Structures are given as C-alpha cells and as structure tokens.
Amino acid sequence: MMTRHWPSRRHAGLLLLVLTACGGPARPGVRAGDLLLTDGFAYAPLDSAVGAAYVTIHNAGMAPDTLLDLSSPIAEGVMVHGGDMAGMGPAVVGAHDSLVFTPGGAHLMLMNLSALPKAGDSLALTLRFARAGTVTVRLPVRPYGTE
Ligand SMILES: [Cu+2]
C-alpha cells in the first residue's frame, strides 16, 4: 500500500524539473541588426479570409526602426492592425523600446490565405524594417483563442 505512492511522486518531481528547464533565462528569438524578435505565434485560422499573428520586437539600438512591410507565403497580404482592427500606418520600434503585437492589442492580420495551418504547424512571416532589413520568422501555430 505504502509503496504505491512512490512512482507518482517521482513523476511529479521529474515533471517539475522539465518545467524548470523550459522556463530558463535563455529567451529564444530571431535577431536582425539591433532587433530581437521573440514570442511569435499565430492562431490557427478559422477560415481562409483572415489569420492573426503576434510577435514582440525589441530594439536594442540607439535609433528607432520602422516596420515597412510584411509578407507570408500563405497570405495574399499581411497588415498591421490596431486593437480595434483598424489598419495602422508604419509601426515604429523606438530606440531601447519594444513593439508588442498581442491578442487584444495591435496584431498582424494575414489576409486571404492559400493554406489553413493547424495547431502544431508553423507559418513563415517576413518582416522588412527600414534599418534592420528583412527577417523571416517561423511562428508556431496555436489553437484559436488560446494564450
Ligand atoms: Cu485585425
């Protein structure tokens, strides 16, 4: 009877170790010049009309940079939207500042999709900046609406 508790406790300990390892200080990201792109993901689109993508852009440089253009091979176009879904002008990342695209806030809208990636897939997103140039990130696709 007593020994039955053993295995489950051991498993709990192992799980904790794994979680700790994943939450380490190393923050994966894609670098482009002074910019570091992190926390990128997309929601699995519900239909081919639109899809939403998110990324955080950190600018470690002394000068602001501007996001001029976006594209994805599976979208006819990619737009910057404000939290109210209205199109925004060129998005600026201030010096030593971050530009955060996040659910409920400003986001990247993929229009007229030629494919419908599912949760677990990834999709390519190319961003062109005035200073840092062009960078492509692969965004993991999450189930629609999840954090
Ligand atoms: Cu939108």
Boltz pocket constraint, residues with backbone or C-beta under 6 A from the ligand:
constraints:
  - pocket:
      binder: B
      contacts: [[A, 81], [A, 82], [A, 85], [A, 86], [A, 107], [A, 108], [A, 109]]
      max_distance: 6.0
